[in-house]
Amino acid sequence: MRNKCMTRWFLHLGAFVSCFSPSTRRRFSDIFGKMRILLATTNKGKIGELRLILEHEPFEIIGLDAAASTNEIETGSSFEENAILKARHYHQLSGLPTIADDSGLEVEALNGAPGVYSARYGGAGATDEAKIAKLLEVMKDVPEVGRGARFTCVAAFVWPRGERVFRGEVQGRILNAPRGTNGFGYDPIFLYQPLGKTFAEISSDEKTRISHRGLAFKKMAAWLRESSFLDTPKTGDRIGTTAD
């Protein structure tokens, strides 16, 4: 009960503080502390991206213990289903407002594969390098015209009285060989054409600005700033989707 009351207090404080400038919001955070929001992942890259996006807001983003796993929870057939399943599961366990995302690479020549199976592409325990190697092998005979792809991310937010999902997408092409050392996952072979660079060749700030996950998280951050999400739910608050 105490945890729920403190969570409610912080959420309403966050809605009030969001009306002010970033410098003023930082001063409020120094005085009152930050509300904890759980990001249901052990991926430090994802945690860092969301912390960067919310750095001026009165929220503390925490991740899962390194030993935790979400693989057994991801039983949905879409990014939306998997994100909601994970967010609901860890919200029930933690009692905290919880964010979970599901994301993946969808390749035109492979009819959208690996899609929701992107993290498990190449088999259980496969490294990023192994997954990239398998994808490049499968695509070795695909001509340039057929190498279009997109990264998709759906982020779900679950709190005691509602649920919302936010979608981000970015278009690109699959290279014939990896380039760059930043990022994670399929970043080294995903060419973002407006910059002429792969996601592994750009800085974390650039990636947060343009990536599928950055877009989804920024939509969520904007909503968090503008809404008092523990108020009485409005019509559609149980599952709301923001895709644009």
C-alpha contacts under 8 A as a table, 3 or more apart, distances in Angstrom:
res1	aa1	res2	aa2	distance
1	M	4	K	5.14
1	M	5	C	6.19
2	R	5	C	5.09
2	R	6	M	6.12
3	N	6	M	5.20
3	N	7	T	6.09
3	N	95	G	7.70
4	K	7	T	5.01
4	K	8	R	6.16
4	K	95	G	7.47
5	C	8	R	5.14
5	C	9	W	6.23
6	M	9	W	5.06
6	M	10	F	6.19
7	T	10	F	5.22
7	T	11	L	6.14
7	T	35	M	6.95
7	T	96	L	7.49
8	R	11	L	5.13
8	R	12	H	6.34
8	R	230	L	6.72
9	W	12	H	5.42
9	W	13	L	6.14
10	F	13	L	4.89
10	F	14	G	5.99
10	F	34	K	7.40
10	F	35	M	5.43
11	L	14	G	4.97
11	L	15	A	6.38
11	L	35	M	7.07
11	L	228	S	6.86
11	L	229	F	7.38
11	L	230	L	7.03
12	H	15	A	5.08
12	H	16	F	6.32
12	H	228	S	6.22
12	H	230	L	7.71
13	L	16	F	5.11
13	L	17	V	6.03
14	G	17	V	5.10
14	G	18	S	5.99
14	G	35	M	7.91
14	G	57	E	7.66
14	G	58	P	5.91
14	G	59	F	7.78
14	G	225	R	7.43
14	G	228	S	7.98
15	A	18	S	5.31
15	A	19	C	7.34
15	A	224	L	7.75
15	A	225	R	6.27
15	A	226	E	6.80
15	A	227	S	6.36
15	A	228	S	5.43
16	F	19	C	5.97
17	V	20	F	5.78
17	V	25	R	5.86
17	V	28	F	7.12
17	V	58	P	7.65
18	S	21	S	7.71
18	S	25	R	6.92
18	S	57	E	7.20
18	S	225	R	5.33
18	S	226	E	7.13
20	F	24	T	5.95
20	F	25	R	6.12
21	S	24	T	5.23
21	S	25	R	6.12
22	P	25	R	4.98
22	P	26	R	6.18
22	P	56	H	5.40
22	P	57	E	7.45
23	S	26	R	5.14
23	S	27	R	6.49
23	S	56	H	7.63
24	T	27	R	5.09
24	T	28	F	6.40
25	R	28	F	5.09
25	R	29	S	6.25
25	R	56	H	6.50
25	R	57	E	6.36
25	R	58	P	6.87
26	R	29	S	5.02
26	R	30	D	6.24
26	R	56	H	6.10
26	R	57	E	7.16
26	R	58	P	7.35
27	R	30	D	5.04
27	R	31	I	6.39
28	F	31	I	5.17
28	F	32	F	5.97
28	F	33	G	7.56
28	F	58	P	7.60
29	S	32	F	5.30
29	S	33	G	4.75
29	S	34	K	5.70
29	S	57	E	7.83
29	S	58	P	5.40
30	D	33	G	5.70
33	G	58	P	7.27
34	K	58	P	4.77
34	K	59	F	4.80
34	K	60	E	5.44
35	M	58	P	6.29
35	M	59	F	4.72
35	M	60	E	5.67
36	R	59	F	5.82
36	R	60	E	4.61
36	R	61	I	5.96
36	R	62	I	6.92
36	R	96	L	7.18
36	R	97	P	7.73
37	I	59	F	6.67
37	I	60	E	6.04
37	I	61	I	5.11
37	I	62	I	6.31
37	I	96	L	6.15
37	I	97	P	5.32
37	I	98	T	5.80
37	I	99	I	7.35
38	L	61	I	5.93
38	L	62	I	5.07
38	L	63	G	5.83
38	L	64	L	7.60
38	L	91	H	7.99
38	L	96	L	6.35
38	L	97	P	6.33
38	L	98	T	4.70
38	L	99	I	6.09
39	L	47	I	6.97
39	L	61	I	6.51
39	L	62	I	5.97
39	L	63	G	5.03
39	L	64	L	7.13
39	L	98	T	5.89
39	L	99	I	4.73
39	L	100	A	5.79
40	A	63	G	5.91
40	A	64	L	5.78
40	A	86	K	7.04
40	A	87	A	6.72
40	A	90	Y	6.66
40	A	98	T	6.87
40	A	99	I	6.07
40	A	100	A	5.02
40	A	101	D	7.79
41	T	44	K	7.99
41	T	46	K	7.65
41	T	47	I	7.60
41	T	63	G	5.68
41	T	64	L	5.45
41	T	69	S	7.99
41	T	70	T	7.57
41	T	100	A	7.15
42	T	47	I	7.98
42	T	63	G	5.95
42	T	64	L	5.18
42	T	65	D	6.47
42	T	66	A	5.55
42	T	68	A	7.08
42	T	69	S	7.87
43	N	46	K	5.55
43	N	47	I	6.50
43	N	63	G	8.00
44	K	47	I	5.00
44	K	48	G	5.97
45	G	48	G	5.15
45	G	49	E	6.25
45	G	183	G	7.47
45	G	184	F	7.67
46	K	49	E	5.12
46	K	50	L	6.39
47	I	50	L	5.39
47	I	51	R	6.15
47	I	61	I	7.23
47	I	62	I	7.40
47	I	63	G	6.61
48	G	51	R	5.10
48	G	52	L	6.13
49	E	52	L	5.19
49	E	53	I	6.37
49	E	204	S	7.69
49	E	208	T	6.18
49	E	214	G	7.08
50	L	53	I	5.06
50	L	54	L	6.18
50	L	61	I	7.51
50	L	214	G	7.75
50	L	217	F	6.57
51	R	54	L	5.17
51	R	55	E	5.60
51	R	60	E	7.77
51	R	61	I	6.21
52	L	55	E	5.10
53	I	56	H	7.98
53	I	208	T	7.62
53	I	214	G	7.93
53	I	217	F	7.47
53	I	218	K	6.64
53	I	221	A	7.30
54	L	57	E	5.25
54	L	59	F	7.11
54	L	221	A	6.69
57	E	225	R	7.87
64	L	68	A	6.28
65	D	68	A	5.44
69	S	72	E	7.35
70	T	73	I	5.32
70	T	74	E	6.54
70	T	86	K	6.94
71	N	74	E	5.41
72	E	75	T	7.02
73	I	82	N	7.48
73	I	85	L	6.67
73	I	86	K	6.21
74	E	82	N	5.05
74	E	83	A	7.94
74	E	85	L	7.04
74	E	86	K	7.07
75	T	82	N	6.54
76	G	79	F	7.48
76	G	81	E	5.01
76	G	82	N	4.99
76	G	85	L	7.79
77	S	81	E	6.68
77	S	82	N	7.41
77	S	116	V	7.11
78	S	81	E	5.31
78	S	82	N	6.40
78	S	116	V	6.32
79	F	82	N	5.31
79	F	83	A	6.10
79	F	101	D	7.93
79	F	102	D	5.23
79	F	103	S	6.33
79	F	116	V	6.13
79	F	153	C	7.18
79	F	154	V	5.90
80	E	83	A	5.29
80	E	84	I	6.24
80	E	102	D	7.23
80	E	154	V	5.82
80	E	155	A	7.71
80	E	156	A	7.54
80	E	165	V	7.27
81	E	84	I	5.34
81	E	85	L	6.08
82	N	85	L	5.10
82	N	86	K	6.22
82	N	101	D	7.73
82	N	102	D	6.12
83	A	86	K	5.36
83	A	87	A	6.17
83	A	100	A	5.32
83	A	101	D	4.74
83	A	102	D	5.02
83	A	154	V	6.54
83	A	155	A	6.12
83	A	156	A	5.42
84	I	87	A	5.09
84	I	88	R	5.97
84	I	100	A	7.05
84	I	101	D	7.97
84	I	156	A	5.43
84	I	157	F	7.62
84	I	158	V	7.73
84	I	165	V	7.75
85	L	88	R	5.33
85	L	89	H	6.13
86	K	89	H	5.14
86	K	90	Y	6.28
86	K	100	A	5.89
86	K	101	D	7.86
87	A	90	Y	5.50
87	A	91	H	5.92
87	A	98	T	5.59
87	A	99	I	5.58
87	A	100	A	4.84
87	A	101	D	7.94
87	A	156	A	6.34
87	A	157	F	6.53
87	A	158	V	5.93
88	R	91	H	5.14
88	R	92	Q	6.17
88	R	98	T	7.62
88	R	158	V	6.22
89	H	92	Q	5.38
89	H	93	L	6.45
90	Y	93	L	4.90
90	Y	94	S	5.87
90	Y	95	G	7.93
90	Y	98	T	6.77
91	H	94	S	5.26
91	H	95	G	5.28
91	H	96	L	5.61
91	H	97	P	6.16
91	H	98	T	5.30
91	H	158	V	6.76
91	H	159	W	7.12
92	Q	95	G	5.60
96	L	159	W	7.19
97	P	157	F	7.30
97	P	158	V	5.87
97	P	159	W	4.54
97	P	160	P	7.25
98	T	157	F	5.73
98	T	158	V	5.33
98	T	159	W	6.49
99	I	155	A	6.77
99	I	156	A	5.56
99	I	157	F	4.55
99	I	158	V	6.51
100	A	155	A	5.70
100	A	156	A	5.33
100	A	157	F	6.71
101	D	153	C	6.72
101	D	154	V	5.48
101	D	155	A	4.10
101	D	156	A	5.97
102	D	116	V	7.62
102	D	153	C	5.83
102	D	154	V	5.53
102	D	155	A	6.59
103	S	115	G	7.89
103	S	116	V	6.97
103	S	118	S	7.87
103	S	151	F	7.25
103	S	152	T	5.41
103	S	153	C	4.12
103	S	154	V	6.23
103	S	213	R	7.66
104	G	114	P	7.29
104	G	115	G	5.18
104	G	116	V	5.86
104	G	117	Y	7.38
104	G	118	S	5.22
104	G	119	A	7.32
104	G	151	F	5.77
104	G	152	T	5.62
104	G	153	C	6.70
105	L	112	G	7.75
105	L	113	A	7.17
105	L	114	P	6.18
105	L	115	G	5.33
105	L	116	V	7.98
105	L	118	S	6.23
105	L	149	A	7.04
105	L	150	R	5.92
105	L	151	F	4.67
105	L	152	T	6.52
105	L	186	Y	7.68
106	E	110	L	7.84
106	E	111	N	7.68
106	E	112	G	4.26
106	E	113	A	5.24
106	E	114	P	6.00
106	E	115	G	4.94
106	E	149	A	5.55
106	E	150	R	5.36
106	E	151	F	6.28
106	E	152	T	7.48
107	V	110	L	5.37
107	V	111	N	6.44
107	V	112	G	4.83
107	V	113	A	5.71
107	V	114	P	7.21
107	V	115	G	7.91
107	V	147	R	7.12
107	V	148	G	6.28
107	V	149	A	4.30
107	V	150	R	6.62
108	E	111	N	5.28
108	E	112	G	5.57
108	E	113	A	7.91
108	E	146	G	6.80
108	E	147	R	6.74
108	E	148	G	5.63
108	E	149	A	5.61
109	A	112	G	7.47
109	A	142	V	7.39
109	A	146	G	5.70
109	A	147	R	6.46
109	A	148	G	7.48
110	L	113	A	5.21
110	L	114	P	7.65
112	G	115	G	5.77
113	A	116	V	7.81
113	A	117	Y	7.61
113	A	118	S	7.69
114	P	117	Y	5.29
114	P	118	S	4.85
114	P	121	Y	6.63
115	G	118	S	5.43
116	V	119	A	7.65
117	Y	120	R	5.30
117	Y	121	Y	5.85
118	S	121	Y	5.11
119	A	185	G	7.98
120	R	123	G	5.55
120	R	124	A	5.99
120	R	125	G	7.64
120	R	126	A	7.17
121	Y	124	A	7.98
121	Y	126	A	7.47
121	Y	131	K	5.72
121	Y	134	K	7.96
122	G	126	A	5.70
122	G	130	A	6.54
122	G	131	K	5.14
122	G	134	K	6.35
123	G	126	A	5.61
126	A	129	E	7.95
126	A	130	A	5.75
126	A	131	K	6.40
127	T	130	A	5.07
127	T	131	K	6.31
128	D	131	K	5.16
128	D	132	I	6.17
128	D	184	F	7.21
128	D	185	G	5.18
128	D	186	Y	7.00
129	E	132	I	5.15
129	E	133	A	6.08
130	A	133	A	5.02
130	A	134	K	6.19
131	K	134	K	5.18
131	K	135	L	6.26
131	K	186	Y	7.86
132	I	135	L	5.16
132	I	136	L	6.13
132	I	185	G	7.92
132	I	186	Y	6.25
132	I	189	I	7.60
133	A	136	L	5.22
133	A	137	E	6.13
134	K	137	E	5.10
134	K	138	V	6.21
135	L	138	V	5.13
135	L	139	M	6.17
136	L	139	M	5.00
136	L	140	K	5.76
136	L	176	N	6.59
136	L	177	A	7.48
137	E	140	K	5.13
138	V	141	D	7.80
139	M	142	V	5.17
140	K	176	N	7.43
142	V	146	G	6.12
142	V	147	R	6.71
143	P	146	G	5.54
143	P	147	R	6.71
144	E	147	R	5.34
145	V	148	G	7.27
147	R	173	R	5.48
147	R	174	I	5.41
147	R	175	L	7.73
148	G	171	Q	7.63
148	G	172	G	6.02
148	G	173	R	4.46
148	G	174	I	6.47
149	A	171	Q	6.07
149	A	172	G	5.35
149	A	173	R	5.26
149	A	174	I	6.60
150	R	169	E	6.70
150	R	170	V	5.49
150	R	171	Q	4.36
150	R	172	G	5.67
150	R	173	R	7.60
151	F	169	E	5.67
151	F	170	V	5.43
151	F	171	Q	6.63
151	F	172	G	7.92
151	F	211	S	7.97
151	F	212	H	5.97
152	T	167	R	7.41
152	T	168	G	5.87
152	T	169	E	4.53
152	T	170	V	6.77
152	T	212	H	5.62
152	T	213	R	7.53
153	C	167	R	5.75
153	C	168	G	5.23
153	C	169	E	6.40
153	C	212	H	5.50
153	C	213	R	5.34
153	C	216	A	6.47
154	V	165	V	6.60
154	V	166	F	5.55
154	V	167	R	4.44
154	V	168	G	6.45
154	V	213	R	7.70
154	V	216	A	6.49
155	A	165	V	5.56
155	A	166	F	5.18
155	A	167	R	6.44
155	A	213	R	7.93
155	A	216	A	6.18
155	A	217	F	6.84
155	A	220	M	7.76
156	A	163	E	7.18
156	A	164	R	5.77
156	A	165	V	4.30
156	A	166	F	6.42
157	F	163	E	5.66
157	F	164	R	5.33
157	F	165	V	6.24
158	V	161	R	7.98
158	V	162	G	6.08
158	V	163	E	4.56
158	V	164	R	6.74
159	W	162	G	5.55
159	W	163	E	6.45
159	W	229	F	7.81
159	W	230	L	7.52
160	P	230	L	7.37
161	R	229	F	7.90
161	R	230	L	6.30
161	R	232	T	7.65
161	R	233	P	6.66
161	R	238	R	7.67
162	G	229	F	7.63
162	G	230	L	7.90
162	G	233	P	6.70
162	G	237	D	5.63
162	G	238	R	4.65
162	G	239	I	7.28
163	E	237	D	6.21
163	E	238	R	4.76
163	E	239	I	5.09
163	E	240	G	6.85
164	R	237	D	6.69
164	R	238	R	6.69
164	R	239	I	4.98
164	R	240	G	4.54
164	R	241	T	6.07
165	V	239	I	6.91
165	V	240	G	5.86
165	V	241	T	4.77
165	V	242	T	6.37
166	F	216	A	5.39
166	F	217	F	7.51
166	F	219	K	6.51
166	F	220	M	6.30
166	F	241	T	5.56
166	F	242	T	4.65
166	F	243	A	5.94
167	R	212	H	7.95
167	R	215	L	7.58
167	R	216	A	5.00
167	R	241	T	7.41
167	R	242	T	6.09
167	R	243	A	4.68
167	R	244	D	7.55
168	G	211	S	7.91
168	G	212	H	4.60
168	G	213	R	6.24
168	G	214	G	7.60
168	G	215	L	5.02
168	G	216	A	4.43
168	G	243	A	6.60
168	G	244	D	7.79
169	E	211	S	7.50
169	E	212	H	4.57
169	E	213	R	7.87
169	E	215	L	7.37
169	E	216	A	8.00
170	V	210	I	7.60
170	V	211	S	6.31
170	V	212	H	5.33
171	Q	192	Y	7.14
172	G	190	F	6.27
172	G	191	L	5.39
172	G	192	Y	4.96
172	G	193	Q	6.22
173	R	190	F	5.76
173	R	191	L	5.13
173	R	192	Y	6.99
173	R	193	Q	7.60
174	I	189	I	5.52
174	I	190	F	5.07
174	I	191	L	6.19
175	L	178	P	6.98
175	L	189	I	5.09
175	L	190	F	6.49
175	L	191	L	6.62
176	N	189	I	7.32
177	A	189	I	6.31
178	P	188	P	4.70
178	P	189	I	4.75
179	R	188	P	4.91
179	R	189	I	6.37
179	R	198	T	6.57
179	R	200	A	6.70
179	R	201	E	6.88
180	G	188	P	5.62
180	G	198	T	6.97
180	G	199	F	7.82
180	G	200	A	4.58
180	G	201	E	4.52
181	T	188	P	7.13
181	T	200	A	5.41
181	T	201	E	6.58
182	N	187	D	7.87
182	N	188	P	7.82
182	N	199	F	7.46
182	N	200	A	4.26
182	N	201	E	6.08
182	N	202	I	7.12
182	N	203	S	7.38
183	G	187	D	5.96
183	G	188	P	7.68
183	G	199	F	6.62
183	G	200	A	4.97
183	G	204	S	7.60
184	F	187	D	5.71
184	F	188	P	7.70
184	F	200	A	7.33
185	G	188	P	7.80
186	Y	189	I	5.90
186	Y	190	F	6.44
187	D	190	F	5.28
187	D	198	T	6.37
187	D	199	F	4.68
187	D	200	A	5.01
188	P	191	L	7.90
188	P	198	T	5.74
188	P	199	F	6.15
188	P	200	A	4.74
188	P	201	E	7.43
189	I	198	T	6.34
189	I	199	F	7.86
189	I	200	A	7.98
190	F	198	T	5.20
190	F	199	F	6.17
191	L	196	G	6.71
191	L	197	K	5.55
191	L	198	T	4.14
191	L	199	F	6.70
192	Y	195	L	5.98
192	Y	196	G	5.93
192	Y	197	K	5.60
192	Y	198	T	5.58
192	Y	199	F	6.79
193	Q	196	G	4.60
193	Q	197	K	6.70
197	K	200	A	7.84
197	K	201	E	5.82
197	K	202	I	6.89
198	T	201	E	5.23
198	T	202	I	6.94
199	F	202	I	5.64
199	F	207	K	6.75
202	I	206	E	6.10
202	I	207	K	6.43
203	S	206	E	5.18
203	S	207	K	6.18
204	S	207	K	5.02
204	S	208	T	6.06
205	D	208	T	5.19
205	D	209	R	6.35
206	E	209	R	5.12
206	E	210	I	6.40
207	K	210	I	5.35
207	K	211	S	5.25
207	K	214	G	7.13
208	T	211	S	5.78
208	T	213	R	7.44
208	T	214	G	4.55
208	T	215	L	7.61
209	R	214	G	5.94
209	R	215	L	7.13
210	I	214	G	6.35
210	I	215	L	6.62
211	S	214	G	4.95
211	S	215	L	6.07
212	H	215	L	5.15
212	H	216	A	6.26
213	R	216	A	5.12
213	R	217	F	5.93
214	G	217	F	5.14
214	G	218	K	5.91
215	L	218	K	5.16
215	L	219	K	6.28
216	A	219	K	5.25
216	A	220	M	6.34
217	F	220	M	4.96
217	F	221	A	6.00
218	K	221	A	4.84
218	K	222	A	6.07
219	K	222	A	5.19
219	K	223	W	6.30
219	K	242	T	7.43
220	M	223	W	5.08
220	M	224	L	6.12
221	A	224	L	4.98
221	A	225	R	6.22
222	A	225	R	5.19
222	A	226	E	6.29
223	W	226	E	5.11
223	W	227	S	5.87
224	L	227	S	5.51
224	L	228	S	7.51
224	L	229	F	7.51
228	S	231	D	5.85
229	F	233	P	7.79
230	L	233	P	7.57
233	P	237	D	5.72
233	P	238	R	7.60
234	K	237	D	5.50
235	T	238	R	7.80
236	G	239	I	6.02
236	G	240	G	5.80
237	D	240	G	5.62
